[in-house]
Amino acid sequence: MPKPRSQQISLSDTPYYHICSRTVRKAFLCGVDKETGVSYEHRRTWIEKRIFQLAKVFAIDICAHAVMHNHLHLVLHVDSEQAKSWTTAEVLQRWHQLFKGTLLTQQYQMKQPLDKYQLAMVKSTADIYRNRLIDISWFMRSLNEPIARKANQEDKCTGHFWEGRFKSQALLDEGAILSCMAYVDLNPVRAGIAPTPEQSNFTSIQLRIKAAIKGQQPTALLSFSGNEHEDQTTGIRFSLQDYLTLVDETGRILRDDKRGAINSKTASILTRLYI
């Protein structure tokens, strides 16, 4: 029997979680339907754009993502401290980017005069919104519902597009975080869709590689802070170059349960990309 979401997500234990959401009724999230020849590749843009839009609103960082044909992988980091620092106005400004809010919150944001009882109600409502903006369930709801509506409209049908529950796995230490990120980033390679990580479209690893070639890190993703910064509170405490090497070497391992792997004759990722 599935556990309640409150038992699967505990921010006091870890702020890092692996999320997987799948489509139903053989619905194509992306890719090409071989039976009909219809392409759904454009939906990858919908999803990636929405993920990064939500990351700017929620106090939730994207560590890794991969948009596959019928499912979506995310590794998320919940930044509770960031949400605590927001003022009431900041919370409402963020919330109203996605939802209408209440009449009072709209009046507050438009700086209309409110009495003390109305202001107290606005603050109480903002506290509710603040908690939702660190809630992974609300994040996934805000991601999946608009995508489902657009896909159903395009498919000229109604009903469920996603499975009712997304799968959630707590990542309790740095080893679990890095191995899970590598697993997510290697999804297209393991599925035989892409020969190398840099050719894996609509994945976090491709974005990191494109930025690394320029000596940068993508602003849309939680950055690597380097393993020398033990006291750093933000970022992943690991070297970006070490992570790229980890993904590259892990992707070369042949597995009986996976179709694809990086060719053993391919040069190492740092060599072939001049990083």
N, C-alpha and C positions, 0 to 999 in steps of 0.2 A: 504494500500500500504506500503511495507517495507520501513523503513527509510534508507538513505545512511549510510554506516558504520561510516563515519566521524561524524555523528550526534549521534551515539550510543556510541562512545568511545571518551571521553574527559579527558585526563590525568590531566588537570588543576582542574577538579572536584574530581576525585578519581583515584588512581592507581590500584584498585581492580575490577575484572570483573569475572562474571560467564559465562562460554562458554559451549554450548552444540552443538554437531555435530552428525547428524544422517545419516544412510545409506539409499539407495533407492533400488527400484526393489526387495524388500524383501530380500536384501542381508544380509548375516550374517556377522556381525563384528566379533563376537566370539560366543561361545556356540556350541550346537549340533542341527543340523537340524533334527527334529523329523520325517519328511517325508522320508528322505533319509538315516538317521543315520550317516551322515558325520559330523565329529567333526571339528570345527574351533577354538578350545580353544587355539591353538598355536599362534593365531593372537594377543592374549592379550599380549604375550611377545614382539611381534613386536612393539605394540603401546606403552607399558610402557617404553621399552628401548628407543624408539624414543623421547618420551616426555622428559625424563631425559637428553638425548643427546642434545636436543634443549635448555633446561634450562641452560646448561653449555655454550652455544654459545650466546644466546640472553640475554639481561638484563631483563629477565622475570622469576620470581620465581613461583614455583608450590606450592600453598597452599593446594589444595585438588584435587583428581582425582578419577574417578571410570570408569572402562571399562566394559560396559554392552554388552548384546547380539547384539543390533542393534544401539547403540548410545554411545557417550563418553561425560563425564562431566569433566570440569576443572574449578578450581578457580585459577585465575592468578593474580600476583602482578607485575606491571611494575616498574622497578627501573631505572628511567630516570637519576638520579644523578650518578649512576654507569656508565652508557653509556657516560656521559659527561666527566668522568675522563679518559677514554681510549685514548691512543695515536693513531695516524694514523696506526702505525704498529700493535697495538693490535686489532683495528677494522678489518683490513685486515686479520689478522691471524684467527680471529673468522669467518669472512665471507667465507674465502676459505675452511673452514671445511665443508661447505654445498654447495657452489657454486664456479664456476670457476673464477668469476671476469672478469677483462679485461686483455689484454696483458700487459698494463702498471702496473696494480696492482700486477700482477704476477712477473714482472721484479723488482718492488720495494721490494716485499717480498723476492726475491732471492738476493737482495742487488746489483743489476746490476746498473751501472752508468746511471743517468737520468739528463737531463738539467732542468733549472728552470721552463720552461713551462710545461714539462712533470710532474715535481714534483707538480706543482700547479694543474694539472689535476688529479693527484693521490689523492691529498688532497680533492679536490672537490668530487671525486667519493667516498672516504672514508666517507665524511660527509653524503652522500646519504645512504651508507650502515649503518652508525651509527643510522640514523633515522629508517631504516628498522628493526634494531635489538631491537627496543623498540616498534615495530608495531605488535599488536596482529594478524592482518590479515596476515602478513608475517609469523608469528609463526604458525598459523593454516595451511597456505598454505604449509609450510615446513613439517608439520606433516602429513597432509591428502594426499598430492600428492604421496609420496613414498608408503604409505600404500595402496592406491587405485591401483597403478601399480602392486604391489606384489599380491594383492588379485585378480585382474583381470587376471593376469598371471596364478595364481593357479586355478581360476575358468574357465580358457580358454574362456574368453569373453572380450568384449570391452565396452566402454561407461562409464557413471557416476557410481561411487560407493558411493559417498557421496552426500547429498543434496547440491545444489549450494551455499547456504549461511549457515554459522553457526549462531546460535542464541547467542546474547550477551546481558548481563544484568549488568549494573553498580551497584556496591555495595558501597553505599555512607557513611556508618558509621560502627562502629565496631559490632553493633548488627546485621546488615545485613550480614557482612562478616562471623561471627560465625554461624549464622543460616543457611546460604547458604552452608558453609563448612560441617555442620552437615547433611544437606539434601543430599549433594553429597556422603558423607561417608556412609550414611545409605541406599543408593540405593539398594545394594544387599539384605539387610535385608527386606526392604519394598517390594521388588520383590519376596520374598520368596525363594531366592537362597541360602542365608546363615542365620543361626539362630542367630549369634552374630557378632559384628564388627570385632573381631579378626579372625573370620573364613571367612571374606569377602575378597577373593583373588583379587589381582590387584586393590587395593584401597589404598589411602593414609593413611586411619585409620589403616589398618593392618601394614603398614610400621612404623607408629608412635608407635603402641603398641609393636611391636617387639623390637624397640629401647628403649622404656620406660622401658621394663622389665630389660634391662641392665643399666638403669639409664642414657640413652643417648637420642639424637634426631637424626632422619635421615638426613644426609647431602644433600640428593636429594630434600628435601622439605624445604620450608620457615619455620624456627623454631619459637616456641613460646618463647617470651622474658620474660613473666611474667607480671602481671598487676601492679607491683610496679615500673616498669621502664617507667615512663611517658615521659621522655625526650629521650628515645631510638628511633633511626630513622630506625633501621632494626628489622625485626621480628614482629610477631603478639603479640600485647600487651594484653596477656591473659595467664593464667597459663595452662600448658599442662594437669595437673591432672584435673583441672576444666573443660577443654574441653572434656577430655575423659568421665567425669561424665555427661556432657551435652549431648554428643552423646548417652551414655548408657540410660539415663533417657528419652530422646526424643524418642529413638527407642522402648521404652516400651509402648508408647501411641498408643492405637488402633485407626485406621482410616478406615472409610468405603470405601475410595477410594484406599486403599492399601491392598495388600494380606498378607503381613508379618509384624511381630513385634517381639521384644525380649520377650521371655517368662517371665511373671511376677514373676515366682518362681526362676528364675536364679539369682544368687548372683550378687551384684554390681560389676562393671568392675574392680575397684581398689582392691576389696577383692578377686575376683576369679583369678586375674592375679598377686596378691601380689606386686602391684605397690605402 
